[in-house]
Amino acid sequence: MALGPGSHALVSSLRRDGSSDGQNAPPDDRGAADRMTSPRTLAALDGALVVVAVDGARWAEGLPPVPGGRDVTVAFSSADASAEHAEAVVLLGYRVVGVRDGGAGPPAAEFLVPQAVVEEHPAWWRGLTDHAAQVFSLAFGPVRRSIAAALAVHIDD
């Protein structure tokens, strides 16, 4: 499921608790250290993969900073894009995990956003997806499998 820029339909479809504002979502009691080191597997991934075009030297300036203590990873579509832009996203709190194998097309940053972050920070989520060229919900197995190559860099070995 890919949605274009400005689409917010994915926000409601990703909420498990049925709330409209994300305020009733159950808190995540794991500490920040646990979120940074929890193993990830393709089957266990939830949330969404948000693809943002890297168009110009200052593209990252419009991205919202990661909500405090949350882990949102970023992979770049090329080594050149990573070398030029990784520092900018790190300053905003994103964790760069590398360069995606087989990335083709225009330069892009691919953000893996866990479901808990989507639910607990809806304004931040809208701010990120406003910059998106594509958003893929990981709630559906066929989507996860079809973008497995893009997700591989975000998965622990």
N, C-alpha and C positions, 0 to 999 in steps of 0.2 A: 504494500500500500504506500504509494508515494503521493505527497501533497505538495503543492507549489508554495511559493512565498506568500506569507500573509494568511495561510490556512490555519485555522484554530480548531477544526473539527476533531483533530487527534487528541486535544486536551481532554475533552469529555470522554472520549472513547477509551482513554488510558486509565481513567480513575476507577479503582476497584470498589471504593466505598460509596459511590453514588453521589458524593457531594458536588456542589456546583462551584465551590471556591477553594477546595483542597484543605480547608481549615479543620475538617473532622477526620482527616487521615490519621491512622495510628502512628505515633512517634516511632522512630527507629532508635532503639536503645543501644545499638552498638556504638562504640566510640569512633572517633575519626581514624585512629590507628587501625582499627578492625576494617573499616571501609577501604582503607588504602591497601590492605594486604589480603583481603578475602580473595580466594581463588575464583577465577571466572572460567566457566565452560560455555560452549555454544548453547547447550540445552538449558543452562541456568540463567542466561541473559534475559533481562526484562527491560522495559522502558522503550527507548527509541534510538535510532541512529539518525543524526541530523547532519546533512551535508550542506556546507556553506562554501560558496565560491570565494576563492582568494583572488580578489580583483583590485589590485592596486596596493601600494605600500601601507596604507592606513586602514585597510578593511577591518582589522580587529578592534579598532577604537570604538566601534559601535556595538560590540558584543557586551552583554551584561556580565559582571564578575560572577564567579561561581558562589552560590550561597555558602556561608561560612561552614567549614568542616565537612563539606560534601565532596565526593570524588566523581568528577566528570572527566573522562579521558578524551584525548584528541589524537587522531592519526592524520598525517598529511598524505596527499596523493603523489608527492614527489619529494626527493631529497632536497631539491632546490627550494621548494616551498617551505619545507621544514627548517632548513638553514636560515631562511630569511624571516620566517614568522613565528617560530617556536617560542622565542623569548617573549613576544608580545602576549601570547595566550597564557604562558606561565605566569606572567605578572598579573593576569586577571584571575588566577587560581586554578586554571585547567592543568591537568597532568598530561604531558605529551608522552605517548607510548611508542612512537616511531613513524615509519613510513609504510604505507600499505603496499604489499606486493601486487604488481599488475595494475597499478593505478594508471588510468588512461584519461585523455580528455584534458579540459582546462584544469588548472590547479585548484584544489579544494582542501578544506579541513573537514574531517568527519568526527563528529562529537558523539560519544556513547553516553547517553543520559539514563541513569537507572530510574526505574519506575517510582521509587520513593521520592526522588528529587522532583519529578514531574508533578506528583501529587501534593507534596508539601510546599512547593514554591511556584504556584501557577503564574504569577506575574513575571518571574524570572524565565519560566518556560516560554511564555508568549514573547518575551524580549528576544530570546534565542531563536525561536522559530520564525520571527519576523525577518530574520536574515537568511533563512534557509532556502536553498534551491530545491531540496528534497527532504522529506521526513519519512522514515520507515519505522512502523510500529513493530516491535519484536514480540508482540502478543500472539502473533500468528506464526506457526511452525514453517509454512511455506516461504514466508518472507525471510525468516531467519536463515533458512537453507539457501535461498536465492542470493543473499548478500553475505554468505559465509566468508568469502574472501576478504570483504571489507571489514568484517568483524574479527577476523583471525588475529590482527595485530593488537586488539584490545583484550584477547583471551590469554590467560596464564598458561604456560607450557607445563 
